[in-house]
Amino acid sequence: MIIIHAEFNVDPAKHEAFLNEIQPLIEASRAENGNISYDLLKDTEVENKFTMVEVWQDQAAIASHNASDHFTSFVGKAGNFLNAPLQVKAYHGQIL
C-alpha cells in the first residue's frame, strides 16, 4: 500500500471556500478503485493547516486518481486557497 500526506496551508480568508471545494474531491476519491482511505485532517496546533491522508492499494491506483477529472479540477483551483506551496510526501506501508 502507498500512503500520501498532502499538506495544505490555507489562506484564512479562504478557509470556507477551501472546505467547500475539497469536499467533492474527497467523496469522489473515496469511491475510486484502489482507494483504501482518503481523509482530510485539521492540524490541532496550526490554524488553517490541513493534511490529506490518502491510502492507496498501489501505484496504478494513484496514477488513475491523478488523472481523474475530480483530482485535476481541484489541483487547478488549489493554489487559489493556499498561502504556501502544497507539500506532498509518499510512503510505502504494510500492515505488520
Backbone bond lengths (Angstrom), bond angles and torsions (degrees), N, CA, C in turn:
res aa  C-N    CA-C-N  psi(-1)  N-CA   C-N-CA  omega(-1)  CA-C   N-CA-C  phi
1 M - - - 1.437 - - 1.514 108.35 -
2 I 1.339 115.33 155.58 1.459 121.61 179.24 1.522 107.73 -123.25
3 I 1.328 115.05 131.80 1.460 122.22 -179.09 1.523 107.90 -112.40
4 I 1.311 115.76 130.98 1.464 121.22 179.75 1.523 108.51 -120.11
5 H 1.337 115.26 134.72 1.462 122.13 172.17 1.527 106.71 -115.32
6 A 1.320 116.73 117.56 1.464 122.25 176.54 1.526 107.31 -113.35
7 E 1.324 115.87 118.41 1.458 121.69 -173.63 1.529 110.36 -101.05
8 F 1.333 115.62 125.34 1.456 122.56 -179.17 1.524 109.65 -114.12
9 N 1.320 116.95 123.34 1.460 122.35 171.42 1.525 106.39 -103.71
10 V 1.324 115.58 103.14 1.455 122.19 -169.36 1.524 111.16 -90.99
11 D 1.313 115.03 137.29 1.462 121.95 173.56 1.533 107.32 -60.92
12 P 1.334 118.81 124.04 1.467 120.66 -177.13 1.535 113.51 -55.04
13 A 1.300 117.48 -33.52 1.469 120.97 -179.70 1.531 111.86 -70.92
14 K 1.336 117.03 -15.22 1.463 121.16 -176.90 1.529 112.76 -116.15
15 H 1.317 115.95 16.42 1.460 123.15 -176.57 1.537 112.05 -54.96
16 E 1.315 116.91 -54.12 1.469 120.83 -177.66 1.527 111.41 -65.62
17 A 1.315 116.91 -40.50 1.469 120.33 178.87 1.526 110.43 -62.74
18 F 1.321 116.91 -39.92 1.467 121.58 177.14 1.523 110.51 -60.04
19 L 1.329 116.61 -48.91 1.467 120.25 -179.19 1.523 111.74 -62.60
20 N 1.322 117.28 -39.11 1.464 120.81 177.89 1.523 111.64 -66.37
21 E 1.318 116.86 -38.81 1.472 121.02 -177.19 1.529 112.20 -74.96
22 I 1.328 117.52 -31.97 1.464 120.05 -175.51 1.533 112.69 -83.06
23 Q 1.327 117.41 -20.32 1.468 119.94 -177.09 1.531 113.21 -59.17
24 P 1.344 119.98 -45.87 1.472 118.80 177.65 1.534 112.60 -62.10
25 L 1.345 117.13 -33.80 1.463 120.59 176.69 1.517 110.49 -62.28
26 I 1.314 116.60 -44.83 1.469 120.91 179.91 1.520 110.64 -61.09
27 E 1.317 116.56 -50.16 1.461 120.76 -177.31 1.528 112.10 -61.22
28 A 1.330 116.95 -46.04 1.465 120.31 -178.69 1.526 111.25 -69.13
29 S 1.316 117.72 -37.07 1.465 121.25 -179.06 1.524 111.47 -67.07
30 R 1.317 116.82 -38.21 1.467 120.88 178.49 1.529 111.58 -63.02
31 A 1.312 116.97 -26.12 1.470 121.44 -178.05 1.529 112.98 -87.07
32 E 1.317 117.88 -5.78 1.466 121.12 -176.96 1.523 112.24 -73.34
33 N 1.326 115.12 147.71 1.460 120.75 172.12 1.522 108.61 -62.92
34 G 1.301 116.16 135.05 1.465 121.00 177.68 1.513 114.18 89.97
35 N 1.342 117.83 -4.71 1.458 120.08 177.40 1.524 109.32 -86.99
36 I 1.320 115.85 129.68 1.458 121.77 177.28 1.529 109.73 -97.66
37 S 1.335 116.47 -43.10 1.463 120.82 173.98 1.521 109.29 -159.21
38 Y 1.334 114.74 157.76 1.461 121.49 -176.88 1.525 106.44 -154.49
39 D 1.334 117.32 98.99 1.459 121.66 -170.64 1.526 111.65 -130.99
40 L 1.321 115.98 135.05 1.456 122.57 174.96 1.526 108.06 -96.15
41 L 1.328 115.62 123.62 1.460 121.74 -178.73 1.518 109.84 -115.58
42 K 1.332 116.68 137.99 1.466 121.87 177.90 1.522 109.06 -95.98
43 D 1.317 115.97 130.68 1.457 122.01 179.01 1.527 109.83 -61.69
44 T 1.319 117.39 138.91 1.461 121.76 -179.77 1.522 112.49 -86.01
45 E 1.335 117.34 -13.84 1.460 120.42 -176.06 1.523 113.58 -112.76
46 V 1.324 117.20 -28.33 1.467 120.73 -176.96 1.529 108.46 -115.52
47 E 1.319 115.00 115.72 1.463 120.83 -179.32 1.526 109.88 -62.96
48 N 1.317 116.99 139.90 1.464 124.41 177.29 1.527 113.96 65.57
49 K 1.318 116.70 23.59 1.462 121.37 174.38 1.531 107.70 -111.94
50 F 1.330 115.69 128.98 1.456 122.33 -178.52 1.522 109.37 -129.18
51 T 1.326 115.81 151.80 1.455 121.10 173.62 1.523 108.64 -128.83
52 M 1.333 115.08 125.61 1.460 120.82 173.20 1.523 105.80 -88.20
53 V 1.316 116.73 121.20 1.460 121.66 177.84 1.520 106.76 -107.82
54 E 1.329 114.90 113.61 1.461 122.38 -176.68 1.522 108.87 -113.64
55 V 1.317 116.83 138.47 1.462 121.30 174.38 1.526 106.93 -126.44
56 W 1.332 115.23 124.19 1.465 122.69 -176.52 1.520 109.97 -123.32
57 Q 1.335 115.71 151.04 1.467 120.68 178.85 1.517 112.01 -63.25
58 D 1.338 116.07 -43.95 1.466 119.42 -174.27 1.525 110.76 -161.90
59 Q 1.317 115.59 178.10 1.460 121.38 -178.28 1.530 112.14 -64.61
60 A 1.322 117.69 -32.71 1.466 121.04 178.34 1.530 110.83 -62.60
61 A 1.327 117.45 -39.22 1.465 120.92 177.91 1.526 110.68 -65.37
62 I 1.321 116.62 -38.63 1.464 120.45 178.07 1.527 110.32 -66.61
63 A 1.316 117.07 -42.66 1.469 120.71 179.46 1.524 110.50 -60.92
64 S 1.317 116.66 -42.06 1.461 120.87 177.83 1.526 110.35 -64.21
65 H 1.317 117.36 -43.64 1.465 122.33 178.26 1.528 110.45 -60.31
66 N 1.336 116.43 -46.76 1.459 120.68 -177.04 1.526 112.61 -65.08
67 A 1.319 117.70 -21.10 1.460 122.03 178.35 1.534 112.59 -94.96
68 S 1.328 117.32 -5.83 1.469 120.82 -175.61 1.528 111.08 -69.51
69 D 1.318 115.24 153.30 1.465 120.93 179.14 1.524 111.85 -62.48
70 H 1.332 117.77 -41.78 1.462 119.41 -177.94 1.528 111.86 -66.37
71 F 1.334 116.97 -34.80 1.465 119.83 178.50 1.522 110.95 -72.24
72 T 1.333 117.28 -50.39 1.469 119.99 -177.39 1.535 111.01 -63.88
73 S 1.318 116.75 -34.21 1.463 120.14 177.41 1.528 110.69 -64.74
74 F 1.330 116.73 -46.24 1.467 119.28 179.74 1.523 111.31 -65.49
75 V 1.314 117.49 -43.94 1.468 120.83 -179.11 1.526 110.21 -59.20
76 G 1.321 116.86 -37.16 1.455 120.76 178.99 1.521 113.37 -64.75
77 K 1.323 117.03 -24.21 1.463 122.23 -178.07 1.527 113.14 -103.84
78 A 1.307 118.09 -17.74 1.472 122.29 -170.26 1.523 113.11 -55.79
79 G 1.310 117.15 -40.89 1.459 120.40 -178.31 1.514 113.33 -58.66
80 N 1.325 117.23 -24.93 1.463 121.00 179.24 1.526 112.69 -67.56
81 F 1.330 117.31 -20.05 1.458 121.55 -174.82 1.524 113.61 -104.49
82 L 1.316 117.25 -11.65 1.465 121.15 -170.18 1.521 112.67 -100.90
83 N 1.336 116.13 147.77 1.458 120.33 173.95 1.526 111.66 -111.27
84 A 1.331 116.38 11.49 1.467 123.53 174.91 1.525 107.13 -154.52
85 P 1.329 117.50 155.02 1.471 119.10 178.84 1.525 112.15 -60.49
86 L 1.314 115.36 145.13 1.463 122.56 175.50 1.525 109.03 -62.92
87 Q 1.323 115.72 134.53 1.469 121.65 177.50 1.526 108.33 -111.85
88 V 1.341 116.60 126.24 1.464 120.76 -178.16 1.524 109.20 -127.02
89 K 1.329 115.31 132.22 1.464 121.61 175.62 1.519 108.00 -130.38
90 A 1.325 116.58 141.23 1.463 121.90 179.08 1.526 109.19 -121.34
91 Y 1.324 114.62 145.38 1.464 121.82 -177.43 1.524 109.06 -135.50
92 H 1.322 116.19 145.20 1.460 120.93 169.59 1.512 106.07 -89.55
93 G 1.320 116.09 134.20 1.461 119.27 -178.78 1.515 110.30 -133.53
94 Q 1.297 114.70 157.92 1.458 120.92 173.98 1.510 107.92 -152.32
95 I 1.288 114.87 148.70 1.456 119.71 178.30 1.517 107.78 -84.42
96 L 1.303 115.20 124.69 1.473 120.51 -178.29 1.506 110.78 -97.95
